[in-house]
Amino acid sequence: MDSFDPALVAVRSAHFIGGRYVAGAAALDVARPSDGVVYADLPIADAELVDRAVEDAWHAFKTSDWARCAPRERARVMRRWAELIEADVETLARLESVGSTRPIRDAAQWDVPFTAEGIRFYSEFADKVGGEVAATRPDHLGMIVAEPYGVIGAIAPWNFPLVMASWKIAPALAAGNAVVLKPSELTPFSTLRLAELAIEAGVPAGIFNVVQGDGRTTGDALVRHPKIAKVTFTGSSKTGAAIMSACAETGTKPCTLELGGKSPQIVFADAPDLDLVARRVAGAITGNAGQVCVAGSRLIVERSAAPRLIDGIGAVFQALKAGHTWAPGTTLSPIISAGQAQRIDGIVARTVQQGAQIATGGGRIAVEGEGAFYAPTILTDVTTESEAVREEVFGPVLTVQTFDDEDEALALASHEKYGLASGVHTSDLSRALRAMRSLEAGTVWINRYGRTSDFVIPTGGYKQSGLGKDLGRHAFEANLRFKSVLIDLNQGA
């Protein structure tokens, strides 16, 4: 998609409740990450407005045909929604790009189509999962009946606004639930257009609502609402723990949490094509400028292969072009905010003070305007106690540790807090499978790093990296509750 003028992108500063826009008093400035320009203001939904949105969703769940219609009809509406999203790629991609860290080319070629395909994927579950008949004695009939929860409270992050919202909305709606979504206050606008298109596709008013606001006010009111039956959240481990606590305090409602990561990439010297591995490792920490939960931020490489691999990664880093998200040549995204860029720089500086060396990068990049850009950085001579090894940086910062044998590699890969994803690069299948068994991570990629463009394999973490799964069949089933039924066939005979 061609470049565009960000000043010409119109946004709606509002909530979307009951199938229509609802205005609110301006409360937050929303800035473009690429140049720091404030381009919109945003209302904050207080507890009263959140209550209105949840009540609308509850009423729609109870009175519309969404949960009670023939499942194929629900699937048909969702497929129509996916088609409308694909047809609206120019509008959605520009909305996504102007206010987020997603370059226009990536938004148009990946984010929008991926969002549509995710909705289409989950639509096909609508009439495929309905419960089961239990094995009982002949004069009994036992059934396990699948039912939607009711109203799902969803909180989406800022790093992939459309995609991550769809991961939560699509399985919930396919299962027959209503959803109240709070997008990030940093990237609030593309999901409003998603809600508009849902209504156009035939999703009943009130089944999908969007409330704007921050976590402290809007998010907290949403997860604590007594008619929110389940919560799904993607974000930091600290916030995830607070959400779990709020859910426990207000009814022990279930929650799905995809949280922080500090994911290792183990590279053995026998890995096929070290030049390819270098590009793969580099892409896993510079995609979206490292602002990815599963970013491969810890390189653990066999000592003999380290110099060549570090040089190859550094060459990839040097070739990246930082630029505005609305410029088609941009290959390195901005950091979401100046404050986050400063945080990244602070972690790098303190890690250097702890004894690390900067092999390449380190520091802010000057780009026209006041945007927040950070140079892709390699830190060597780190230890397990180094801050950049212990803490999630959420930026393009790669730490490097070396090993001499397999046991040492696996020991270095283990992290005391995180277990979201991991990568293993080797030509020895037995070694790869041993590593897979040993790694405490929700996802292990072997001779690759990153998801495919389908939705079959679930994602989710171990330890403080989360609870439950997004994607796959598991995400759909997590939006259902199961009722046990036992019928005595002898009665009334």
ChimeraX attribute file (.defattr): number of C-alpha atoms within 10 A of each C-alpha:
attribute: neighborCount
match mode: 1-to-1
recipient: residues
	/A:1	16
	/A:2	11
	/A:3	15
	/A:4	15
	/A:5	10
	/A:6	17
	/A:7	9
	/A:8	8
	/A:9	13
	/A:10	13
	/A:11	16
	/A:12	17
	/A:13	21
	/A:14	24
	/A:15	26
	/A:16	26
	/A:17	25
	/A:18	23
	/A:19	20
	/A:20	16
	/A:21	17
	/A:22	16
	/A:23	13
	/A:24	15
	/A:25	12
	/A:26	13
	/A:27	12
	/A:28	15
	/A:29	14
	/A:30	19
	/A:31	21
	/A:32	26
	/A:33	28
	/A:34	30
	/A:35	20
	/A:36	17
	/A:37	16
	/A:38	12
	/A:39	16
	/A:40	17
	/A:41	18
	/A:42	24
	/A:43	21
	/A:44	23
	/A:45	27
	/A:46	20
	/A:47	17
	/A:48	10
	/A:49	20
	/A:50	27
	/A:51	18
	/A:52	15
	/A:53	27
	/A:54	29
	/A:55	20
	/A:56	23
	/A:57	29
	/A:58	23
	/A:59	18
	/A:60	23
	/A:61	25
	/A:62	15
	/A:63	11
	/A:64	16
	/A:65	15
	/A:66	24
	/A:67	22
	/A:68	12
	/A:69	11
	/A:70	12
	/A:71	21
	/A:72	15
	/A:73	15
	/A:74	24
	/A:75	23
	/A:76	17
	/A:77	22
	/A:78	27
	/A:79	21
	/A:80	20
	/A:81	26
	/A:82	27
	/A:83	18
	/A:84	17
	/A:85	24
	/A:86	18
	/A:87	14
	/A:88	16
	/A:89	19
	/A:90	17
	/A:91	17
	/A:92	23
	/A:93	26
	/A:94	28
	/A:95	25
	/A:96	28
	/A:97	29
	/A:98	27
	/A:99	31
	/A:100	30
	/A:101	29
	/A:102	32
	/A:103	28
	/A:104	29
	/A:105	22
	/A:106	19
	/A:107	27
	/A:108	24
	/A:109	13
	/A:110	14
	/A:111	24
	/A:112	25
	/A:113	20
	/A:114	21
	/A:115	23
	/A:116	25
	/A:117	21
	/A:118	22
	/A:119	27
	/A:120	22
	/A:121	23
	/A:122	27
	/A:123	28
	/A:124	19
	/A:125	19
	/A:126	23
	/A:127	15
	/A:128	10
	/A:129	16
	/A:130	15
	/A:131	16
	/A:132	13
	/A:133	13
	/A:134	14
	/A:135	10
	/A:136	11
	/A:137	9
	/A:138	8
	/A:139	10
	/A:140	14
	/A:141	15
	/A:142	16
	/A:143	18
	/A:144	16
	/A:145	16
	/A:146	18
	/A:147	18
	/A:148	22
	/A:149	20
	/A:150	28
	/A:151	29
	/A:152	30
	/A:153	28
	/A:154	27
	/A:155	26
	/A:156	27
	/A:157	21
	/A:158	21
	/A:159	24
	/A:160	20
	/A:161	26
	/A:162	30
	/A:163	23
	/A:164	20
	/A:165	25
	/A:166	22
	/A:167	24
	/A:168	28
	/A:169	25
	/A:170	24
	/A:171	30
	/A:172	29
	/A:173	29
	/A:174	28
	/A:175	31
	/A:176	25
	/A:177	28
	/A:178	33
	/A:179	29
	/A:180	29
	/A:181	29
	/A:182	28
	/A:183	28
	/A:184	22
	/A:185	21
	/A:186	23
	/A:187	27
	/A:188	30
	/A:189	29
	/A:190	24
	/A:191	26
	/A:192	27
	/A:193	18
	/A:194	23
	/A:195	24
	/A:196	19
	/A:197	19
	/A:198	23
	/A:199	19
	/A:200	16
	/A:201	19
	/A:202	15
	/A:203	23
	/A:204	20
	/A:205	24
	/A:206	26
	/A:207	31
	/A:208	30
	/A:209	27
	/A:210	30
	/A:211	28
	/A:212	27
	/A:213	24
	/A:214	20
	/A:215	17
	/A:216	9
	/A:217	14
	/A:218	21
	/A:219	25
	/A:220	18
	/A:221	19
	/A:222	30
	/A:223	28
	/A:224	22
	/A:225	19
	/A:226	14
	/A:227	20
	/A:228	28
	/A:229	22
	/A:230	22
	/A:231	25
	/A:232	28
	/A:233	27
	/A:234	24
	/A:235	20
	/A:236	19
	/A:237	21
	/A:238	11
	/A:239	16
	/A:240	24
	/A:241	15
	/A:242	12
	/A:243	21
	/A:244	19
	/A:245	14
	/A:246	19
	/A:247	23
	/A:248	14
	/A:249	11
	/A:250	14
	/A:251	14
	/A:252	13
	/A:253	18
	/A:254	18
	/A:255	25
	/A:256	23
	/A:257	28
	/A:258	26
	/A:259	27
	/A:260	30
	/A:261	32
	/A:262	27
	/A:263	28
	/A:264	32
	/A:265	28
	/A:266	31
	/A:267	27
	/A:268	27
	/A:269	19
	/A:270	13
	/A:271	18
	/A:272	14
	/A:273	12
	/A:274	19
	/A:275	15
	/A:276	16
	/A:277	21
	/A:278	21
	/A:279	17
	/A:280	18
	/A:281	29
	/A:282	28
	/A:283	21
	/A:284	25
	/A:285	26
	/A:286	27
	/A:287	18
	/A:288	25
	/A:289	28
	/A:290	26
	/A:291	22
	/A:292	20
	/A:293	22
	/A:294	28
	/A:295	34
	/A:296	31
	/A:297	32
	/A:298	27
	/A:299	29
	/A:300	24
	/A:301	23
	/A:302	22
	/A:303	15
	/A:304	13
	/A:305	16
	/A:306	20
	/A:307	11
	/A:308	13
	/A:309	24
	/A:310	20
	/A:311	15
	/A:312	19
	/A:313	24
	/A:314	20
	/A:315	15
	/A:316	17
	/A:317	23
	/A:318	12
	/A:319	10
	/A:320	16
	/A:321	13
	/A:322	21
	/A:323	23
	/A:324	30
	/A:325	32
	/A:326	24
	/A:327	18
	/A:328	16
	/A:329	17
	/A:330	19
	/A:331	22
	/A:332	27
	/A:333	28
	/A:334	32
	/A:335	28
	/A:336	28
	/A:337	21
	/A:338	19
	/A:339	11
	/A:340	17
	/A:341	21
	/A:342	17
	/A:343	15
	/A:344	23
	/A:345	20
	/A:346	15
	/A:347	19
	/A:348	26
	/A:349	17
	/A:350	14
	/A:351	23
	/A:352	19
	/A:353	11
	/A:354	15
	/A:355	13
	/A:356	21
	/A:357	16
	/A:358	16
	/A:359	16
	/A:360	19
	/A:361	18
	/A:362	19
	/A:363	17
	/A:364	17
	/A:365	16
	/A:366	14
	/A:367	15
	/A:368	10
	/A:369	11
	/A:370	14
	/A:371	24
	/A:372	24
	/A:373	30
	/A:374	27
	/A:375	25
	/A:376	27
	/A:377	23
	/A:378	26
	/A:379	25
	/A:380	20
	/A:381	17
	/A:382	20
	/A:383	18
	/A:384	14
	/A:385	11
	/A:386	20
	/A:387	18
	/A:388	27
	/A:389	26
	/A:390	16
	/A:391	15
	/A:392	21
	/A:393	26
	/A:394	25
	/A:395	29
	/A:396	32
	/A:397	31
	/A:398	26
	/A:399	26
	/A:400	22
	/A:401	22
	/A:402	21
	/A:403	20
	/A:404	13
	/A:405	11
	/A:406	15
	/A:407	12
	/A:408	13
	/A:409	22
	/A:410	19
	/A:411	12
	/A:412	19
	/A:413	26
	/A:414	19
	/A:415	19
	/A:416	10
	/A:417	16
	/A:418	25
	/A:419	28
	/A:420	28
	/A:421	28
	/A:422	30
	/A:423	29
	/A:424	24
	/A:425	26
	/A:426	20
	/A:427	16
	/A:428	12
	/A:429	11
	/A:430	10
	/A:431	15
	/A:432	21
	/A:433	14
	/A:434	12
	/A:435	22
	/A:436	19
	/A:437	11
	/A:438	14
	/A:439	22
	/A:440	21
	/A:441	24
	/A:442	21
	/A:443	23
	/A:444	24
	/A:445	16
	/A:446	20
	/A:447	19
	/A:448	17
	/A:449	22
	/A:450	18
	/A:451	13
	/A:452	9
	/A:453	11
	/A:454	12
	/A:455	18
	/A:456	12
	/A:457	14
	/A:458	16
	/A:459	21
	/A:460	22
	/A:461	25
	/A:462	20
	/A:463	19
	/A:464	21
	/A:465	26
	/A:466	28
	/A:467	21
	/A:468	19
	/A:469	22
	/A:470	26
	/A:471	21
	/A:472	18
	/A:473	17
	/A:474	16
	/A:475	21
	/A:476	24
	/A:477	19
	/A:478	21
	/A:479	29
	/A:480	23
	/A:481	15
	/A:482	16
	/A:483	11
	/A:484	13
	/A:485	12
	/A:486	13
	/A:487	11
	/A:488	12
	/A:489	11
	/A:490	8
	/A:491	7
	/A:492	5
	/A:493	4
